[in-house]
Amino acid sequence: MQMENFAPVMFAGLVVIMLIGFPVAFSLAALGLFSGFYAIEMGWFPAGFMANLPLNVFGILSNETLLAIPFFTLMGAVLEKCGLAEDMLDSMGQLFGPVRGGLGYSVIIVGFIRAPSPAPWPAR
């Protein structure tokens, strides 16, 4: 296999793995690792980069900015389960119902209310 054909083969492999039914996160991780090991065997990729993989993963996981993603997902799940998001959207829809573009205003305001606020900066 040529290096130029490797990206389309990886994409096709991702489609096949996901059609089998594996979750997206595990499919991407497995395909990336297997493709990296294959590229090392073919000589397209230095093996030293794979040795630094745990350090790269730890560096990404220790990024404080990325903490907003799981917290935002958790907040959305809680608002969905307790019905608060639907109630907020209904009440804003009643408030802005007669206004032209009221549904758009309602969605923007509810999204603004639900948006996660940044965490305070750590004391240094």
N, CA, C and O atoms as a GROMACS GRO file, in nm:
protein
  496
    1MET      N    1   0.084  -0.117   0.000
    1MET     CA    2   0.000   0.000   0.000
    1MET      C    3   0.089   0.124   0.000
    1MET      O    4   0.192   0.129   0.068
    2GLN      N    5   0.048   0.221  -0.077
    2GLN     CA    6   0.119   0.348  -0.083
    2GLN      C    7   0.070   0.442   0.026
    2GLN      O    8  -0.043   0.430   0.073
    3MET      N    9   0.154   0.534   0.066
    3MET     CA   10   0.117   0.629   0.170
    3MET      C   11   0.003   0.719   0.125
    3MET      O   12  -0.077   0.763   0.208
    4GLU      N   13  -0.006   0.747  -0.004
    4GLU     CA   14  -0.112   0.834  -0.056
    4GLU      C   15  -0.250   0.770  -0.041
    4GLU      O   16  -0.350   0.840  -0.031
    5ASN      N   17  -0.256   0.638  -0.040
    5ASN     CA   18  -0.384   0.567  -0.029
    5ASN      C   19  -0.422   0.536   0.116
    5ASN      O   20  -0.528   0.479   0.141
    6PHE      N   21  -0.336   0.573   0.210
    6PHE     CA   22  -0.358   0.534   0.348
    6PHE      C   23  -0.476   0.608   0.412
    6PHE      O   24  -0.553   0.548   0.486
    7ALA      N   25  -0.490   0.737   0.385
    7ALA     CA   26  -0.600   0.815   0.445
    7ALA      C   27  -0.737   0.765   0.399
    7ALA      O   28  -0.826   0.749   0.483
    8PRO      N   29  -0.760   0.739   0.270
    8PRO     CA   30  -0.890   0.684   0.231
    8PRO      C   31  -0.917   0.546   0.290
    8PRO      O   32  -1.031   0.512   0.321
    9VAL      N   33  -0.812   0.464   0.305
    9VAL     CA   34  -0.829   0.332   0.366
    9VAL      C   35  -0.866   0.348   0.514
    9VAL      O   36  -0.949   0.273   0.565
   10MET      N   37  -0.804   0.444   0.583
   10MET     CA   38  -0.838   0.469   0.723
   10MET      C   39  -0.984   0.514   0.735
   10MET      O   40  -1.055   0.471   0.825
   11PHE      N   41  -1.027   0.602   0.644
   11PHE     CA   42  -1.166   0.649   0.648
   11PHE      C   43  -1.263   0.534   0.623
   11PHE      O   44  -1.364   0.522   0.691
   12ALA      N   45  -1.232   0.451   0.526
   12ALA     CA   46  -1.318   0.336   0.498
   12ALA      C   47  -1.320   0.240   0.617
   12ALA      O   48  -1.424   0.184   0.650
   13GLY      N   49  -1.205   0.222   0.682
   13GLY     CA   50  -1.201   0.138   0.801
   13GLY      C   51  -1.285   0.196   0.913
   13GLY      O   52  -1.350   0.121   0.986
   14LEU      N   53  -1.285   0.328   0.929
   14LEU     CA   54  -1.368   0.391   1.031
   14LEU      C   55  -1.516   0.370   1.003
   14LEU      O   56  -1.594   0.342   1.094
   15VAL      N   57  -1.555   0.383   0.877
   15VAL     CA   58  -1.695   0.361   0.840
   15VAL      C   59  -1.735   0.217   0.869
   15VAL      O   60  -1.843   0.192   0.922
   16VAL      N   61  -1.649   0.123   0.834
   16VAL     CA   62  -1.681  -0.018   0.856
   16VAL      C   63  -1.691  -0.048   1.006
   16VAL      O   64  -1.784  -0.117   1.049
   17ILE      N   65  -1.597   0.003   1.084
   17ILE     CA   66  -1.600  -0.023   1.229
   17ILE      C   67  -1.725   0.036   1.292
   17ILE      O   68  -1.787  -0.026   1.378
   18MET      N   69  -1.764   0.155   1.249
   18MET     CA   70  -1.883   0.217   1.306
   18MET      C   71  -2.011   0.149   1.258
   18MET      O   72  -2.109   0.146   1.331
   19LEU      N   73  -2.011   0.095   1.137
   19LEU     CA   74  -2.128   0.022   1.089
   19LEU      C   75  -2.146  -0.110   1.164
   19LEU      O   76  -2.258  -0.160   1.176
   20ILE      N   77  -2.038  -0.165   1.215
   20ILE     CA   78  -2.048  -0.286   1.296
   20ILE      C   79  -2.121  -0.256   1.426
   20ILE      O   80  -2.191  -0.342   1.478
   21GLY      N   81  -2.105  -0.134   1.478
   21GLY     CA   82  -2.180  -0.096   1.596
   21GLY      C   83  -2.096  -0.054   1.714
   21GLY      O   84  -2.149  -0.038   1.824
   22PHE      N   85  -1.966  -0.036   1.696
   22PHE     CA   86  -1.883   0.009   1.807
   22PHE      C   87  -1.907   0.157   1.832
   22PHE      O   88  -1.940   0.231   1.740
   23PRO      N   89  -1.891   0.202   1.957
   23PRO     CA   90  -1.904   0.346   1.985
   23PRO      C   91  -1.797   0.428   1.913
   23PRO      O   92  -1.689   0.378   1.883
   24VAL      N   93  -1.829   0.551   1.886
   24VAL     CA   94  -1.741   0.637   1.806
   24VAL      C   95  -1.606   0.657   1.874
   24VAL      O   96  -1.502   0.647   1.808
   25ALA      N   97  -1.605   0.683   2.004
   25ALA     CA   98  -1.479   0.710   2.073
   25ALA      C   99  -1.384   0.590   2.065
   25ALA      O  100  -1.265   0.606   2.038
   26PHE      N  101  -1.438   0.471   2.088
   26PHE     CA  102  -1.353   0.351   2.082
   26PHE      C  103  -1.312   0.321   1.938
   26PHE      O  104  -1.201   0.273   1.915
   27SER      N  105  -1.399   0.348   1.843
   27SER     CA  106  -1.364   0.325   1.703
   27SER      C  107  -1.249   0.416   1.660
   27SER      O  108  -1.155   0.371   1.595
   28LEU      N  109  -1.258   0.544   1.697
   28LEU     CA  110  -1.151   0.637   1.660
   28LEU      C  111  -1.020   0.601   1.728
   28LEU      O  112  -0.914   0.606   1.666
   29ALA      N  113  -1.026   0.564   1.856
   29ALA     CA  114  -0.903   0.529   1.929
   29ALA      C  115  -0.839   0.403   1.871
   29ALA      O  116  -0.718   0.401   1.847
   30ALA      N  117  -0.918   0.301   1.848
   30ALA     CA  118  -0.863   0.176   1.796
   30ALA      C  119  -0.807   0.194   1.655
   30ALA      O  120  -0.698   0.144   1.624
   31LEU      N  121  -0.880   0.265   1.571
   31LEU     CA  122  -0.832   0.285   1.434
   31LEU      C  123  -0.704   0.369   1.433
   31LEU      O  124  -0.614   0.342   1.354
   32GLY      N  125  -0.697   0.469   1.521
   32GLY     CA  126  -0.575   0.550   1.528
   32GLY      C  127  -0.455   0.469   1.574
   32GLY      O  128  -0.346   0.482   1.517
   33LEU      N  129  -0.474   0.386   1.676
   33LEU     CA  130  -0.362   0.305   1.725
   33LEU      C  131  -0.318   0.202   1.621
   33LEU      O  132  -0.198   0.188   1.595
   34PHE      N  133  -0.413   0.131   1.562
   34PHE     CA  134  -0.377   0.030   1.463
   34PHE      C  135  -0.312   0.093   1.340
   34PHE      O  136  -0.217   0.038   1.284
   35SER      N  137  -0.364   0.209   1.299
   35SER     CA  138  -0.304   0.277   1.184
   35SER      C  139  -0.164   0.327   1.217
   35SER      O  140  -0.075   0.324   1.132
   36GLY      N  141  -0.144   0.374   1.341
   36GLY     CA  142  -0.011   0.418   1.381
   36GLY      C  143   0.089   0.304   1.383
   36GLY      O  144   0.202   0.319   1.336
   37PHE      N  145   0.047   0.190   1.437
   37PHE     CA  146   0.139   0.074   1.439
   37PHE      C  147   0.169   0.025   1.296
   37PHE      O  148   0.281  -0.016   1.267
   38TYR      N  149   0.068   0.029   1.208
   38TYR     CA  150   0.091  -0.012   1.069
   38TYR      C  151   0.187   0.086   1.001
   38TYR      O  152   0.274   0.044   0.925
   39ALA      N  153   0.170   0.215   1.028
   39ALA     CA  154   0.259   0.315   0.968
   39ALA      C  155   0.401   0.300   1.019
   39ALA      O  156   0.496   0.326   0.945
   40ILE      N  157   0.418   0.260   1.144
   40ILE     CA  158   0.552   0.235   1.197
   40ILE      C  159   0.615   0.117   1.124
   40ILE      O  160   0.733   0.121   1.088
   41GLU      N  161   0.537   0.010   1.104
   41GLU     CA  162   0.589  -0.108   1.034
   41GLU      C  163   0.628  -0.076   0.890
   41GLU      O  164   0.725  -0.131   0.838
   42MET      N  165   0.553   0.014   0.826
   42MET     CA  166   0.584   0.051   0.688
   42MET      C  167   0.696   0.154   0.679
   42MET      O  168   0.747   0.180   0.570
   43GLY      N  169   0.736   0.212   0.793
   43GLY     CA  170   0.844   0.309   0.794
   43GLY      C  171   0.799   0.451   0.764
   43GLY      O  172   0.883   0.537   0.737
   44TRP      N  173   0.670   0.478   0.769
   44TRP     CA  174   0.618   0.612   0.742
   44TRP      C  175   0.615   0.699   0.866
   44TRP      O  176   0.597   0.821   0.857
   45PHE      N  177   0.632   0.639   0.981
   45PHE     CA  178   0.607   0.705   1.108
   45PHE      C  179   0.715   0.664   1.205
   45PHE      O  180   0.736   0.544   1.224
   46PRO      N  181   0.787   0.759   1.268
   46PRO     CA  182   0.891   0.718   1.364
   46PRO      C  183   0.831   0.660   1.491
   46PRO      O  184   0.729   0.709   1.541
   47ALA      N  185   0.892   0.556   1.543
   47ALA     CA  186   0.840   0.487   1.661
   47ALA      C  187   0.849   0.573   1.787
   47ALA      O  188   0.777   0.548   1.884
   48GLY      N  189   0.935   0.674   1.788
   48GLY     CA  190   0.948   0.761   1.904
   48GLY      C  191   0.823   0.840   1.934
   48GLY      O  192   0.797   0.876   2.048
   49PHE      N  193   0.744   0.869   1.830
   49PHE     CA  194   0.620   0.943   1.853
   49PHE      C  195   0.518   0.860   1.932
   49PHE      O  196   0.443   0.915   2.012
   50MET      N  197   0.517   0.730   1.909
   50MET     CA  198   0.424   0.644   1.983
   50MET      C  199   0.466   0.633   2.129
   50MET      O  200   0.381   0.612   2.216
   51ALA      N  201   0.595   0.648   2.158
   51ALA     CA  202   0.641   0.644   2.296
   51ALA      C  203   0.592   0.767   2.373
   51ALA      O  204   0.574   0.761   2.495
   52ASN      N  205   0.570   0.877   2.304
   52ASN     CA  206   0.522   0.999   2.368
   52ASN      C  207   0.370   1.004   2.378
   52ASN      O  208   0.316   1.103   2.428
   53LEU      N  209   0.300   0.904   2.332
   53LEU     CA  210   0.154   0.904   2.333
   53LEU      C  211   0.095   0.918   2.474
   53LEU      O  212   0.001   0.996   2.491
   54PRO      N  213   0.145   0.847   2.575
   54PRO     CA  214   0.087   0.867   2.710
   54PRO      C  215   0.106   1.010   2.762
   54PRO      O  216   0.018   1.062   2.830
   55LEU      N  217   0.218   1.072   2.730
   55LEU     CA  218   0.240   1.210   2.774
   55LEU      C  219   0.143   1.305   2.704
   55LEU      O  220   0.094   1.399   2.766
   56ASN      N  221   0.117   1.281   2.576
   56ASN     CA  222   0.022   1.365   2.504
   56ASN      C  223  -0.119   1.350   2.559
   56ASN      O  224  -0.191   1.448   2.574
   57VAL      N  225  -0.159   1.227   2.590
   57VAL     CA  226  -0.293   1.204   2.645
   57VAL      C  227  -0.306   1.271   2.780
   57VAL      O  228  -0.408   1.334   2.808
   58PHE      N  229  -0.204   1.259   2.866
   58PHE     CA  230  -0.210   1.323   2.997
   58PHE      C  231  -0.213   1.475   2.982
   58PHE      O  232  -0.282   1.543   3.058
   59GLY      N  233  -0.140   1.530   2.887
   59GLY     CA  234  -0.141   1.674   2.864
   59GLY      C  235  -0.277   1.724   2.821
   59GLY      O  236  -0.320   1.832   2.863
   60ILE      N  237  -0.346   1.647   2.738
   60ILE     CA  238  -0.480   1.686   2.695
   60ILE      C  239  -0.578   1.675   2.811
   60ILE      O  240  -0.663   1.763   2.829
   61LEU      N  241  -0.567   1.567   2.890
   61LEU     CA  242  -0.660   1.548   3.002
   61LEU      C  243  -0.640   1.648   3.114
   61LEU      O  244  -0.733   1.675   3.189
   62SER      N  245  -0.520   1.704   3.126
   62SER     CA  246  -0.496   1.801   3.232
   62SER      C  247  -0.529   1.944   3.190
   62SER      O  248  -0.506   2.037   3.267
   63ASN      N  249  -0.582   1.963   3.070
   63ASN     CA  250  -0.622   2.095   3.023
   63ASN      C  251  -0.751   2.137   3.093
   63ASN      O  252  -0.854   2.073   3.076
   64GLU      N  253  -0.745   2.244   3.171
   64GLU     CA  254  -0.860   2.287   3.249
   64GLU      C  255  -0.972   2.344   3.162
   64GLU      O  256  -1.088   2.340   3.202
   65THR      N  257  -0.939   2.394   3.046
   65THR     CA  258  -1.042   2.451   2.958
   65THR      C  259  -1.136   2.343   2.908
   65THR      O  260  -1.255   2.370   2.888
   66LEU      N  261  -1.087   2.222   2.887
   66LEU     CA  262  -1.170   2.115   2.835
   66LEU      C  263  -1.265   2.057   2.938
   66LEU      O  264  -1.347   1.972   2.904
   67LEU      N  265  -1.255   2.100   3.064
   67LEU     CA  266  -1.348   2.052   3.165
   67LEU      C  267  -1.490   2.100   3.140
   67LEU      O  268  -1.585   2.040   3.190
   68ALA      N  269  -1.506   2.207   3.064
   68ALA     CA  270  -1.640   2.260   3.038
   68ALA      C  271  -1.723   2.163   2.954
   68ALA      O  272  -1.846   2.165   2.963
   69ILE      N  273  -1.660   2.079   2.874
   69ILE     CA  274  -1.735   1.989   2.785
   69ILE      C  275  -1.815   1.885   2.864
   69ILE      O  276  -1.935   1.875   2.842
   70PRO      N  277  -1.755   1.806   2.954
   70PRO     CA  278  -1.838   1.710   3.027
   70PRO      C  279  -1.936   1.778   3.122
   70PRO      O  280  -2.045   1.726   3.145
   71PHE      N  281  -1.898   1.894   3.179
   71PHE     CA  282  -1.991   1.963   3.268
   71PHE      C  283  -2.112   2.016   3.191
   71PHE      O  284  -2.224   2.011   3.242
   72PHE      N  285  -2.090   2.066   3.071
   72PHE     CA  286  -2.201   2.115   2.989
   72PHE      C  287  -2.292   1.999   2.950
   72PHE      O  288  -2.415   2.013   2.950
   73THR      N  289  -2.234   1.884   2.918
   73THR     CA  290  -2.314   1.766   2.885
   73THR      C  291  -2.394   1.719   3.005
   73THR      O  292  -2.512   1.684   2.992
   74LEU      N  293  -2.332   1.717   3.123
   74LEU     CA  294  -2.402   1.679   3.245
   74LEU      C  295  -2.517   1.775   3.274
   74LEU      O  296  -2.626   1.733   3.312
   75MET      N  297  -2.492   1.905   3.258
   75MET     CA  298  -2.596   2.003   3.283
   75MET      C  299  -2.712   1.984   3.187
   75MET      O  300  -2.828   1.994   3.228
   76GLY      N  301  -2.684   1.958   3.061
   76GLY     CA  302  -2.791   1.933   2.964
   76GLY      C  303  -2.872   1.810   2.999
   76GLY      O  304  -2.994   1.810   2.984
   77ALA      N  305  -2.804   1.704   3.045
   77ALA     CA  306  -2.876   1.582   3.083
   77ALA      C  307  -2.965   1.606   3.205
   77ALA      O  308  -3.077   1.556   3.211
   78VAL      N  309  -2.915   1.682   3.301
   78VAL     CA  310  -2.994   1.711   3.421
   78VAL      C  311  -3.115   1.797   3.385
   78VAL      O  312  -3.226   1.771   3.432
   79LEU      N  313  -3.094   1.900   3.302
   79LEU     CA  314  -3.206   1.986   3.262
   79LEU      C  315  -3.309   1.909   3.181
   79LEU      O  316  -3.429   1.937   3.191
   80GLU      N  317  -3.265   1.812   3.102
   80GLU     CA  318  -3.360   1.732   3.025
   80GLU      C  319  -3.440   1.639   3.115
   80GLU      O  320  -3.562   1.627   3.099
   81LYS      N  321  -3.373   1.575   3.210
   81LYS     CA  322  -3.443   1.478   3.297
   81LYS      C  323  -3.543   1.546   3.389
   81LYS      O  324  -3.651   1.491   3.414
   82CYS      N  325  -3.510   1.664   3.440
   82CYS     CA  326  -3.603   1.730   3.532
   82CYS      C  327  -3.706   1.816   3.460
   82CYS      O  328  -3.799   1.865   3.523
   83GLY      N  329  -3.692   1.834   3.329
   83GLY     CA  330  -3.792   1.907   3.252
   83GLY      C  331  -3.777   2.058   3.259
   83GLY      O  332  -3.864   2.131   3.211
   84LEU      N  333  -3.668   2.106   3.318
   84LEU     CA  334  -3.650   2.250   3.334
   84LEU      C  335  -3.624   2.318   3.200
   84LEU      O  336  -3.671   2.430   3.178
   85ALA      N  337  -3.551   2.254   3.110
   85ALA     CA  338  -3.521   2.316   2.980
   85ALA      C  339  -3.650   2.337   2.900
   85ALA      O  340  -3.668   2.442   2.838
   86GLU      N  341  -3.738   2.239   2.902
   86GLU     CA  342  -3.864   2.253   2.829
   86GLU      C  343  -3.951   2.362   2.891
   86GLU      O  344  -4.016   2.439   2.820
   87ASP      N  345  -3.953   2.368   3.024
   87ASP     CA  346  -4.031   2.472   3.091
   87ASP      C  347  -3.976   2.611   3.061
   87ASP      O  348  -4.051   2.706   3.041
   88MET      N  349  -3.843   2.622   3.058
   88MET     CA  350  -3.782   2.752   3.026
   88MET      C  351  -3.816   2.795   2.885
   88MET      O  352  -3.849   2.911   2.861
   89LEU      N  353  -3.809   2.701   2.791
   89LEU     CA  354  -3.840   2.734   2.652
   89LEU      C  355  -3.987   2.768   2.634
   89LEU      O  356  -4.021   2.857   2.557
   90ASP      N  357  -4.075   2.697   2.705
   90ASP     CA  358  -4.218   2.729   2.698
   90ASP      C  359  -4.248   2.867   2.753
   90ASP      O  360  -4.323   2.944   2.693
   91SER      N  361  -4.189   2.900   2.868
   91SER     CA  362  -4.216   3.031   2.927
   91SER      C  363  -4.159   3.144   2.842
   91SER      O  364  -4.223   3.248   2.829
   92MET      N  365  -4.042   3.124   2.784
   92MET     CA  366  -3.986   3.227   2.695
   92MET      C  367  -4.068   3.237   2.567
   92MET      O  368  -4.083   3.345   2.511
   93GLY      N  369  -4.122   3.123   2.521
   93GLY     CA  370  -4.209   3.126   2.403
   93GLY      C  371  -4.337   3.203   2.430
   93GLY      O  372  -4.386   3.274   2.342
   94GLN      N  373  -4.391   3.190   2.550
   94GLN     CA  374  -4.510   3.267   2.585
   94GLN      C  375  -4.478   3.415   2.599
   94GLN      O  376  -4.559   3.500   2.563
   95LEU      N  377  -4.360   3.446   2.650
   95LEU     CA  378  -4.320   3.585   2.669
   95LEU      C  379  -4.297   3.654   2.535
   95LEU      O  380  -4.342   3.767   2.514
   96PHE      N  381  -4.226   3.586   2.444
   96PHE     CA  382  -4.193   3.646   2.316
   96PHE      C  383  -4.283   3.598   2.202
   96PHE      O  384  -4.252   3.621   2.085
   97GLY      N  385  -4.394   3.531   2.234
   97GLY     CA  386  -4.483   3.479   2.132
   97GLY      C  387  -4.535   3.582   2.034
   97GLY      O  388  -4.528   3.560   1.913
   98PRO      N  389  -4.587   3.694   2.082
   98PRO     CA  390  -4.644   3.792   1.989
   98PRO      C  391  -4.538   3.871   1.911
   98PRO      O  392  -4.571   3.936   1.812
   99VAL      N  393  -4.414   3.867   1.956
   99VAL     CA  394  -4.309   3.946   1.890
   99VAL      C  395  -4.265   3.874   1.762
   99VAL      O  396  -4.258   3.751   1.759
  100ARG      N  397  -4.237   3.951   1.658
  100ARG     CA  398  -4.189   3.892   1.533
  100ARG      C  399  -4.050   3.832   1.558
  100ARG      O  400  -3.961   3.902   1.608
  101GLY      N  401  -4.031   3.706   1.525
  101GLY     CA  402  -3.906   3.636   1.552
  101GLY      C  403  -3.894   3.593   1.696
  101GLY      O  404  -3.784   3.573   1.746
  102GLY      N  405  -4.006   3.579   1.764
  102GLY     CA  406  -4.006   3.547   1.906
  102GLY      C  407  -3.947   3.412   1.938
  102GLY      O  408  -3.882   3.396   2.041
  103LEU      N  409  -3.967   3.313   1.851
  103LEU     CA  410  -3.910   3.181   1.876
  103LEU      C  411  -3.757   3.187   1.873
  103LEU      O  412  -3.690   3.122   1.954
  104GLY      N  413  -3.704   3.263   1.780
  104GLY     CA  414  -3.559   3.280   1.775
  104GLY      C  415  -3.505   3.348   1.898
  104GLY      O  416  -3.403   3.307   1.953
  105TYR      N  417  -3.573   3.455   1.943
  105TYR     CA  418  -3.532   3.522   2.066
  105TYR      C  419  -3.540   3.426   2.185
  105TYR      O  420  -3.452   3.428   2.272
  106SER      N  421  -3.644   3.345   2.190
  106SER     CA  422  -3.660   3.251   2.301
  106SER      C  423  -3.544   3.152   2.305
  106SER      O  424  -3.488   3.126   2.411
  107VAL      N  425  -3.509   3.098   2.191
  107VAL     CA  426  -3.400   3.000   2.186
  107VAL      C  427  -3.267   3.063   2.225
  107VAL      O  428  -3.187   3.002   2.295
  108ILE      N  429  -3.244   3.186   2.179
  108ILE     CA  430  -3.118   3.254   2.212
  108ILE      C  431  -3.110   3.282   2.361
  108ILE      O  432  -3.005   3.262   2.422
  109ILE      N  433  -3.219   3.330   2.421
  109ILE     CA  434  -3.216   3.363   2.564
  109ILE      C  435  -3.202   3.238   2.649
  109ILE      O  436  -3.125   3.237   2.746
  110VAL      N  437  -3.274   3.131   2.615
  110VAL     CA  438  -3.261   3.008   2.692
  110VAL      C  439  -3.120   2.951   2.677
  110VAL      O  440  -3.064   2.902   2.774
  111GLY      N  441  -3.064   2.956   2.558
  111GLY     CA  442  -2.926   2.912   2.539
  111GLY      C  443  -2.828   2.997   2.617
  111GLY      O  444  -2.728   2.946   2.670
  112PHE      N  445  -2.856   3.127   2.626
  112PHE     CA  446  -2.770   3.217   2.704
  112PHE      C  447  -2.778   3.184   2.853
  112PHE      O  448  -2.677   3.187   2.923
  113ILE      N  449  -2.897   3.154   2.901
  113ILE     CA  450  -2.914   3.120   3.043
  113ILE      C  451  -2.846   2.988   3.075
  113ILE      O  452  -2.784   2.974   3.180
  114ARG      N  453  -2.857   2.892   2.985
  114ARG     CA  454  -2.800   2.760   3.010
  114ARG      C  455  -2.651   2.752   2.984
  114ARG      O  456  -2.588   2.652   3.021
  115ALA      N  457  -2.593   2.852   2.921
  115ALA     CA  458  -2.451   2.846   2.885
  115ALA      C  459  -2.365   2.836   3.011
  115ALA      O  460  -2.391   2.905   3.110
  116PRO      N  461  -2.262   2.751   3.007
  116PRO     CA  462  -2.178   2.737   3.125
  116PRO      C  463  -2.091   2.860   3.144
  116PRO      O  464  -2.036   2.914   3.048
  117SER      N  465  -2.081   2.902   3.266
  117SER     CA  466  -1.993   3.017   3.297
  117SER      C  467  -1.853   2.962   3.321
  117SER      O  468  -1.837   2.850   3.369
  118PRO      N  469  -1.753   3.041   3.288
  118PRO     CA  470  -1.616   2.992   3.309
  118PRO      C  471  -1.585   2.979   3.458
  118PRO      O  472  -1.634   3.056   3.540
  119ALA      N  473  -1.504   2.881   3.488
  119ALA     CA  474  -1.464   2.859   3.627
  119ALA      C  475  -1.373   2.973   3.671
  119ALA      O  476  -1.301   3.029   3.589
  120PRO      N  477  -1.375   3.008   3.798
  120PRO     CA  478  -1.286   3.116   3.843
  120PRO      C  479  -1.140   3.073   3.829
  120PRO      O  480  -1.106   2.955   3.840
  121TRP      N  481  -1.056   3.171   3.807
  121TRP     CA  482  -0.913   3.142   3.790
  121TRP      C  483  -0.857   3.094   3.923
  121TRP      O  484  -0.893   3.147   4.029
  122PRO      N  485  -0.768   2.997   3.919
  122PRO     CA  486  -0.708   2.951   4.046
  122PRO      C  487  -0.618   3.060   4.105
  122PRO      O  488  -0.553   3.136   4.033
  123ALA      N  489  -0.616   3.066   4.237
  123ALA     CA  490  -0.531   3.163   4.305
  123ALA      C  491  -0.385   3.124   4.286
  123ALA      O  492  -0.349   3.007   4.299
  124ARG      N  493  -0.305   3.223   4.255
  124ARG     CA  494  -0.161   3.194   4.232
  124ARG      C  495  -0.078   3.273   4.328
  124ARG      O  496   0.045   3.263   4.325
   0.00000   0.00000   0.00000
